[in-house]
Amino acid sequence: MNITKDYFEKQLKKHDKVTVYAQDNIPLTISKAPCIRRDGARLEFDMDCADLADYCNLAGLSIKPNNH
């Protein structure tokens, strides 16, 4: 299932966060706060749901875990 801009907008408005899953079922939570934290570093950016949806689809992320 492709993740869409509308899906992100609806979920972020309703819950302030969205969880997507990597191909190995690792959950990744995307919050409404536009920043990424990794190894103590913080990157802030403008939220663009269309670009986020494109990235998730290209990276093979899904809205539900894979059932292997």
URHU-V519696 format. One record per pair of residues at least 24 apart in sequence whose C-alpha atoms are under 10 Angstrom apart, sorted by the first residue. I is the first residue (numbers start at 1). J is the second residue. Records with the same first field share a line. If there is no record, write none. Layout:
# URHU-V519696
I: J, J
This chain:
# URHU-V519696
1: 57, 60, 61, 62, 63, 64
2: 53, 54, 56, 57, 58, 60, 61, 62, 63
3: 50, 52, 53, 54, 55, 56, 57, 60, 61, 62, 63
4: 49, 50, 51, 52, 53, 54, 56, 57
5: 48, 49, 50, 51, 52, 53, 54
6: 49, 50, 53
7: 49, 50, 53, 63
8: 32, 48, 49, 50, 52, 53
9: 48, 49, 50
12: 49
18: 63
19: 61, 62, 63, 64, 65
20: 56, 60, 61, 62, 63, 64, 65
21: 56, 60, 61, 62, 63, 64, 65, 66
22: 56, 59, 60, 61, 62, 63, 64, 65, 66
23: 59, 60, 61, 62, 64, 65, 66
24: 61, 65, 66, 67, 68
25: 61, 62, 64, 65, 66, 67, 68
26: 61, 65, 66
27: 61, 62, 63, 64, 65
28: 61, 62, 63
